[in-house]
Amino acid sequence: MTAQGPDDPPAGPAPAEERVPAATAEAGRGEEDASARGRVKTQRWLSKRAARLEAELQALAGDIYRHLHGGDPRGLSEPRSFQLTLPLEPKPAGAEPAPLFAQLKAQTREWDMQAKGYAPGRVYCHRCASHACAHAVPPSAGTVFSGYSPTGVPQWADLVQVLLAARNERVDLLYDERPATVAMFIPGRELKSQLLHTFGRASKTYDILGQVVCGYFRPPADSAERLALTIQVVEWRGAFGSFQLDLNLIGPDPEDAAPYLAGQERLRRALERARRKVADIERRVQPADPAAPRNLTPLREVPQVIRGLVQDLERQGRQGVRRTVHAEERGTQQRPVHMAIEDLHRAGPDQFFFDEHRRTIVVLGSRHRAHAFTPEGRHATSFSLDPAAVDRRVRRGRWRVATEEERGGLLKAVAEQR
């Protein structure tokens, strides 16, 4: 007699259609009873298989969250769930869902972002204990972060109002015939001056050390609303409580902001310089030995970095007034794309997405970078994008995982252009 495995169908009567019909009504009723008992046994067997698969998927998701993101599933504030798309039959080219591992990795990454205080492009809301709430983003393109309320809710105000309240002497330049960019430094202690201690004033979940508010940037042709930006230096805690220091650019959705910032090459270079300095401070604060105490002295350089960024932005504004449109276009044509190319060649298959709206291929790089390419291999734009925003685009159908043909075509097209 052969032993039965856990995934083998249960032993029992063969399906009714495979048996010879009974000669009598009594035999027929017996056959129906046997068939019903067989279905019950089959249902129990399938239910046990489903329970085993469910337990294995839960364990797999927990291991991905723990080993790839440094989180502890037991420490999540509320139960988490995930949604998977698994084909039951072959699909046409380009329609396949992301592989199981890639889907679990993306969704557990969103758990990680929700569990931490930092998300690129968003301010942490202490009252909601989240950066995913509506308070965490500016309500319109022209507003900037003006500080926390006593209960930890981010406050937003028009750039002009913030500049006038601070009696900034350059605010009138925003209304010149050819407006200049105006930027202002605000220390972190001023932004938290109203925040109560019980709502996170001393918290390192998301600690703003200082910020720049700046604007305005020219609206694209299809919008009348000018763009203002908030640029913060933020201390926060990463995986296993590690010290993190980041330059966080707060504004509208990166893709929505791209038309405003097109051609702003000096702004891009100013932000890159500031990011490098912030990264250097982070490196010097965090010792090579995790057990050694942190050296907090380099944090004193943060205000100097932010003031240097203010000078770079205002220098850009003054020169932007003097430059001709032709000179601006010439500067744009010289925009370096070396980081986009490096990220392109390092990216794995699950980091290529096809944007159904813009018909571009988006490649995800390190440190939340994202690069959009045309299928012909032209670099369209680069922007920062947090993992939660990537997942939202995929769920809404705006993005899908790029096919192998699309990935290969892009790599070939880029290589031919270089």
C-alpha positions as CSV (number, residue, x, y, z in Angstrom):
1,M,0.0,0.0,0.0
2,T,1.4,3.4,-1.0
3,A,1.6,6.1,1.7
4,Q,-0.5,9.3,0.9
5,G,1.3,12.7,0.9
6,P,-0.2,15.9,2.4
7,D,-0.8,17.4,-1.0
8,D,-2.3,14.2,-2.6
9,P,-6.1,14.2,-3.0
10,P,-7.8,12.1,-0.4
11,A,-8.6,8.5,-1.0
12,G,-12.3,7.9,-1.6
13,P,-14.9,7.1,-4.1
14,A,-14.2,8.0,-7.7
15,P,-16.3,10.9,-9.2
16,A,-19.8,9.8,-10.1
17,E,-19.3,10.3,-13.8
18,E,-16.6,7.6,-13.8
19,R,-18.7,4.9,-12.2
20,V,-21.2,2.5,-13.8
21,P,-24.8,3.7,-13.1
22,A,-26.5,1.7,-10.3
23,A,-29.2,-0.7,-11.4
24,T,-31.6,0.3,-8.6
25,A,-32.8,3.5,-6.9
26,E,-31.3,2.4,-3.6
27,A,-27.9,1.9,-5.2
28,G,-28.2,5.3,-6.8
29,R,-28.9,7.0,-3.4
30,G,-25.9,5.1,-1.9
31,E,-23.8,6.5,-4.7
32,E,-24.9,10.0,-4.1
33,D,-24.1,9.7,-0.4
34,A,-20.7,8.4,-1.2
35,S,-20.1,11.2,-3.7
36,A,-21.2,13.8,-1.1
37,R,-18.8,12.3,1.4
38,G,-16.1,12.4,-1.2
39,R,-16.7,16.1,-1.8
40,V,-16.6,16.9,1.9
41,K,-13.2,15.0,2.3
42,T,-11.9,16.9,-0.8
43,Q,-13.0,20.2,0.7
44,R,-11.2,19.5,4.0
45,W,-8.1,18.4,2.2
46,L,-8.1,21.6,0.0
47,S,-8.8,23.8,3.1
48,K,-5.8,22.3,4.9
49,R,-3.6,23.0,1.9
50,A,-4.8,26.6,1.8
51,A,-4.1,26.9,5.5
52,R,-0.5,25.7,5.0
53,L,0.0,28.1,2.1
54,E,-1.4,31.0,4.1
55,A,0.9,30.2,7.0
56,E,3.9,29.9,4.6
57,L,3.0,33.2,2.9
58,Q,2.7,35.0,6.3
59,A,6.1,33.6,7.3
60,L,7.7,34.6,4.0
61,A,6.3,38.2,4.2
62,G,7.6,38.4,7.8
63,D,11.0,37.2,6.8
64,I,11.2,39.7,3.9
65,Y,10.2,42.5,6.2
66,R,12.7,41.4,8.8
67,H,15.7,40.6,6.7
68,L,15.4,43.1,3.8
69,H,13.9,46.1,5.7
70,G,15.2,45.6,9.2
71,G,11.8,45.6,10.7
72,D,10.1,43.4,13.3
73,P,6.5,42.3,12.3
74,R,5.6,42.0,16.0
75,G,6.3,45.7,16.4
76,L,3.8,46.9,13.8
77,S,1.2,49.2,15.3
78,E,-1.7,47.3,13.6
79,P,-2.2,44.1,11.7
80,R,-1.0,44.2,8.1
81,S,-2.3,42.5,5.0
82,F,-1.1,42.1,1.5
83,Q,-2.6,41.6,-1.9
84,L,-1.1,39.2,-4.5
85,T,-1.9,38.7,-8.2
86,L,-1.1,35.2,-9.4
87,P,-2.1,34.0,-12.9
88,L,-3.9,30.7,-13.3
89,E,-3.2,30.5,-17.0
90,P,-0.6,32.0,-19.4
91,K,-1.1,35.8,-20.1
92,P,-0.3,37.8,-23.2
93,A,3.1,39.5,-23.2
94,G,3.3,42.6,-21.0
95,A,0.3,41.6,-18.9
96,E,2.1,39.3,-16.4
97,P,1.9,40.5,-12.8
98,A,5.0,41.0,-10.8
99,P,6.6,37.8,-9.5
100,L,5.5,36.7,-6.1
101,F,8.7,37.8,-4.4
102,A,8.7,41.2,-6.0
103,Q,5.1,41.8,-4.9
104,L,5.8,40.8,-1.3
105,K,9.0,42.9,-1.3
106,A,7.1,46.0,-2.6
107,Q,4.3,45.6,-0.1
108,T,6.5,44.9,2.9
109,R,8.6,47.9,1.9
110,E,5.4,50.0,2.3
111,W,4.9,48.5,5.8
112,D,8.5,49.7,6.5
113,M,7.8,53.2,5.3
114,Q,4.6,53.4,7.4
115,A,6.5,52.2,10.5
116,K,9.2,54.8,10.2
117,G,8.9,58.6,10.4
118,Y,10.8,59.4,7.2
119,A,9.4,59.4,3.6
120,P,10.8,61.5,0.8
121,G,8.6,64.4,-0.1
122,R,6.5,64.2,3.1
123,V,6.5,65.7,6.6
124,Y,5.8,63.4,9.6
125,C,2.5,64.1,11.4
126,H,3.0,63.5,15.1
127,R,-0.7,63.6,15.8
128,C,-1.5,60.8,13.3
129,A,1.9,59.1,14.0
130,S,2.2,58.8,10.2
131,H,3.6,60.4,7.1
132,A,0.8,58.9,5.0
133,C,-2.0,61.2,6.2
134,A,-3.3,64.2,4.4
135,H,-1.5,66.6,6.8
136,A,1.9,65.3,5.6
137,V,1.9,67.0,2.1
138,P,1.4,70.7,1.1
139,P,-2.2,71.4,0.1
140,S,-1.2,73.4,-3.0
141,A,1.9,74.1,-5.1
142,G,2.5,77.5,-3.6
143,T,2.5,76.5,0.0
144,V,5.4,75.6,2.3
145,F,5.8,74.1,5.7
146,S,5.5,76.7,8.4
147,G,5.8,74.6,11.6
148,Y,4.0,72.2,13.8
149,S,0.8,72.9,15.8
150,P,0.9,72.1,19.5
151,T,-0.6,68.7,18.9
152,G,2.0,67.8,16.1
153,V,0.0,68.5,13.0
154,P,2.1,70.0,10.1
155,Q,1.0,73.5,9.2
156,W,1.2,75.0,5.7
157,A,1.1,78.5,4.5
158,D,1.7,80.4,1.2
159,L,5.4,81.3,0.7
160,V,4.6,85.0,0.7
161,Q,2.9,84.8,4.1
162,V,5.9,83.0,5.6
163,L,8.3,85.6,4.1
164,L,6.2,88.5,5.3
165,A,5.8,87.1,8.8
166,A,9.6,86.8,9.0
167,R,10.0,90.3,7.6
168,N,12.2,89.0,4.8
169,E,13.7,92.0,2.9
170,R,13.6,90.2,-0.5
171,V,9.9,89.3,-0.6
172,D,9.2,92.2,-3.0
173,L,11.4,90.5,-5.6
174,L,8.6,88.0,-6.1
175,Y,6.5,90.7,-7.7
176,D,9.1,92.3,-10.0
177,E,8.5,92.3,-13.7
178,R,11.0,89.4,-13.9
179,P,10.6,87.8,-10.5
180,A,13.7,86.4,-8.8
181,T,13.9,83.2,-6.6
182,V,13.7,84.1,-2.9
183,A,14.9,81.6,-0.3
184,M,15.0,81.8,3.5
185,F,16.5,79.7,6.2
186,I,14.3,78.7,9.2
187,P,15.9,76.9,12.2
188,G,14.4,73.7,13.4
189,R,13.7,75.0,16.9
190,E,11.4,77.7,15.4
191,L,9.4,75.1,13.5
192,K,8.9,73.1,16.7
193,S,8.4,76.1,19.1
194,Q,4.6,75.4,19.4
195,L,4.9,71.6,19.5
196,L,4.2,70.1,22.9
197,H,6.6,67.5,24.4
198,T,3.9,65.0,24.7
199,F,3.3,65.2,21.0
200,G,6.9,64.7,19.9
201,R,8.9,67.8,20.4
202,A,12.0,65.8,21.5
203,S,11.2,62.9,19.2
204,K,13.8,61.5,16.8
205,T,11.2,59.8,14.7
206,Y,11.3,62.9,12.4
207,D,13.5,65.7,13.8
208,I,13.7,68.8,11.6
209,L,17.2,70.4,12.2
210,G,16.4,73.3,9.8
211,Q,14.8,74.1,6.5
212,V,14.8,76.3,3.4
213,V,11.6,77.7,1.9
214,C,12.0,79.0,-1.6
215,G,10.2,80.0,-4.7
216,Y,8.6,80.8,-6.9
217,F,9.3,78.5,-9.9
218,R,7.6,79.2,-13.2
219,P,4.4,77.3,-13.8
220,P,4.1,75.0,-16.9
221,A,2.0,76.1,-19.8
222,D,-1.1,74.3,-18.6
223,S,-1.1,75.7,-15.0
224,A,-1.4,79.2,-13.5
225,E,-0.2,78.1,-10.0
226,R,3.4,78.9,-9.1
227,L,5.6,76.3,-7.3
228,A,7.2,76.8,-3.9
229,L,9.5,74.3,-2.2
230,T,10.4,73.3,1.3
231,I,13.8,71.7,1.7
232,Q,14.5,70.2,5.2
233,V,17.5,68.6,6.8
234,V,15.9,65.8,8.9
235,E,17.4,63.5,11.5
236,W,15.5,60.2,11.9
237,R,15.9,56.6,12.9
238,G,16.3,53.8,10.3
239,A,16.5,50.0,10.6
240,F,17.4,48.8,14.1
241,G,17.5,52.4,15.4
242,S,20.4,53.5,13.1
243,F,21.1,57.2,12.9
244,Q,19.9,58.7,9.5
245,L,20.3,62.2,8.1
246,D,18.6,63.3,4.9
247,L,17.8,66.3,2.7
248,N,14.1,66.1,2.2
249,L,12.6,68.0,-0.7
250,I,8.9,68.7,0.2
251,G,6.5,69.6,-2.6
252,P,3.9,68.2,-4.9
253,D,4.2,64.7,-6.5
254,P,7.7,64.5,-8.1
255,E,6.2,63.9,-11.6
256,D,3.8,66.8,-11.1
257,A,6.7,69.0,-10.1
258,A,8.9,68.0,-13.0
259,P,7.4,70.5,-15.5
260,Y,8.0,73.4,-13.0
261,L,11.6,72.4,-12.5
262,A,12.5,71.6,-16.1
263,G,15.6,73.5,-17.0
264,Q,16.4,74.4,-13.4
265,E,19.9,73.0,-13.7
266,R,21.4,75.3,-11.0
267,L,18.7,74.2,-8.6
268,R,19.5,70.5,-9.2
269,R,23.3,71.2,-8.7
270,A,22.6,73.2,-5.5
271,L,20.5,70.3,-4.1
272,E,23.2,67.7,-5.0
273,R,25.9,69.8,-3.3
274,A,23.7,70.1,-0.2
275,R,22.9,66.3,-0.3
276,R,26.6,65.4,-0.4
277,K,27.4,67.6,2.6
278,V,24.5,66.1,4.6
279,A,25.7,62.6,3.7
280,D,29.2,63.5,4.8
281,I,27.8,64.8,8.2
282,E,25.8,61.5,8.6
283,R,28.9,59.5,7.9
284,R,30.9,61.3,10.5
285,V,28.2,61.1,13.2
286,Q,27.6,57.4,12.8
287,P,30.8,55.5,13.8
288,A,32.0,52.4,11.9
289,D,31.5,50.3,15.0
290,P,27.7,50.3,15.8
291,A,28.5,49.8,19.5
292,A,30.6,52.9,19.7
293,P,28.9,56.2,20.8
294,R,27.9,58.7,18.1
295,N,29.9,61.8,17.5
296,L,27.3,64.6,17.5
297,T,29.7,67.4,16.9
298,P,29.3,67.4,13.0
299,L,25.6,68.2,13.5
300,R,26.7,71.7,14.3
301,E,27.5,72.2,10.6
302,V,23.9,71.6,9.5
303,P,22.9,75.3,9.8
304,Q,25.9,76.3,7.7
305,V,24.9,73.7,5.0
306,I,21.4,75.1,4.9
307,R,22.6,78.7,4.7
308,G,24.9,77.7,1.9
309,L,21.9,76.2,0.1
310,V,20.0,79.5,0.5
311,Q,22.9,81.4,-1.1
312,D,23.0,79.0,-4.0
313,L,19.3,79.3,-4.6
314,E,19.2,83.1,-4.4
315,R,22.3,83.3,-6.7
316,Q,20.4,81.1,-9.1
317,G,17.4,83.5,-8.8
318,R,19.5,86.6,-9.5
319,Q,21.3,85.0,-12.5
320,G,18.0,83.5,-13.7
321,V,16.7,87.1,-14.1
322,R,19.7,88.1,-16.2
323,R,19.9,85.0,-18.4
324,T,18.2,84.8,-21.7
325,V,15.8,82.1,-22.6
326,H,18.4,80.8,-25.1
327,A,21.0,80.6,-22.4
328,E,18.6,78.7,-20.2
329,E,17.9,76.2,-22.9
330,R,21.6,75.8,-23.6
331,G,22.2,75.0,-19.9
332,T,19.4,72.5,-20.0
333,Q,20.9,70.7,-22.9
334,Q,24.1,70.1,-20.9
335,R,22.2,68.4,-18.1
336,P,24.3,65.4,-16.9
337,V,22.6,62.1,-16.8
338,H,25.4,59.9,-15.4
339,M,23.5,58.9,-12.3
340,A,20.5,57.9,-14.4
341,I,22.7,55.7,-16.6
342,E,24.5,54.2,-13.6
343,D,21.1,53.3,-11.9
344,L,19.8,52.0,-15.2
345,H,22.6,49.4,-15.5
346,R,22.4,48.4,-11.8
347,A,18.6,48.0,-11.7
348,G,17.1,44.5,-11.4
349,P,14.1,43.4,-13.4
350,D,11.7,44.4,-10.6
351,Q,12.9,48.0,-10.8
352,F,11.7,48.7,-14.3
353,F,8.2,50.1,-14.7
354,F,6.2,51.2,-17.7
355,D,4.2,54.4,-17.2
356,E,0.9,53.9,-19.0
357,H,0.1,57.6,-18.9
358,R,3.4,59.1,-20.1
359,R,4.4,56.1,-22.2
360,T,7.9,56.1,-20.6
361,I,10.0,53.5,-18.8
362,V,10.8,54.4,-15.2
363,V,13.9,52.9,-13.6
364,L,14.2,52.9,-9.8
365,G,17.7,53.7,-8.4
366,S,19.2,53.9,-5.0
367,R,18.3,56.5,-2.3
368,H,14.8,56.8,-3.7
369,R,16.0,58.1,-7.1
370,A,13.7,57.4,-10.2
371,H,14.6,58.1,-13.8
372,A,12.1,58.2,-16.7
373,F,13.3,57.2,-20.2
374,T,11.5,57.2,-23.5
375,P,11.4,53.7,-25.2
376,E,13.9,55.2,-27.7
377,G,16.5,55.6,-24.9
378,R,16.3,59.3,-24.2
379,H,16.5,60.4,-20.6
380,A,13.3,62.4,-19.9
381,T,13.7,63.4,-16.3
382,S,14.8,62.3,-12.8
383,F,13.0,62.7,-9.5
384,S,12.8,61.3,-6.0
385,L,10.0,58.8,-5.2
386,D,9.3,56.9,-2.0
387,P,8.4,53.2,-2.2
388,A,4.9,53.8,-1.1
389,A,4.3,56.1,-4.0
390,V,5.6,53.4,-6.4
391,D,3.2,50.9,-4.9
392,R,0.3,53.3,-5.3
393,R,1.0,53.8,-9.0
394,V,1.2,50.0,-9.5
395,R,-2.1,49.4,-7.7
396,R,-3.9,52.1,-9.6
397,G,-2.7,50.8,-12.9
398,R,-0.7,53.9,-13.8
399,W,2.5,51.8,-13.7
400,R,3.1,48.2,-14.5
401,V,6.2,46.1,-14.3
402,A,8.1,46.4,-17.6
403,T,8.3,43.3,-19.8
404,E,11.6,41.7,-20.6
405,E,11.3,43.0,-24.2
406,E,10.8,46.6,-22.9
407,R,13.7,46.3,-20.6
408,G,16.0,44.9,-23.2
409,G,14.9,47.4,-25.8
410,L,15.6,50.3,-23.4
411,L,19.1,49.1,-22.5
412,K,19.9,48.6,-26.2
413,A,18.6,52.0,-27.2
414,V,20.6,53.7,-24.4
415,A,23.7,51.9,-25.4
416,E,23.3,52.9,-29.1
417,Q,22.9,56.6,-28.0
418,R,26.2,56.6,-26.0
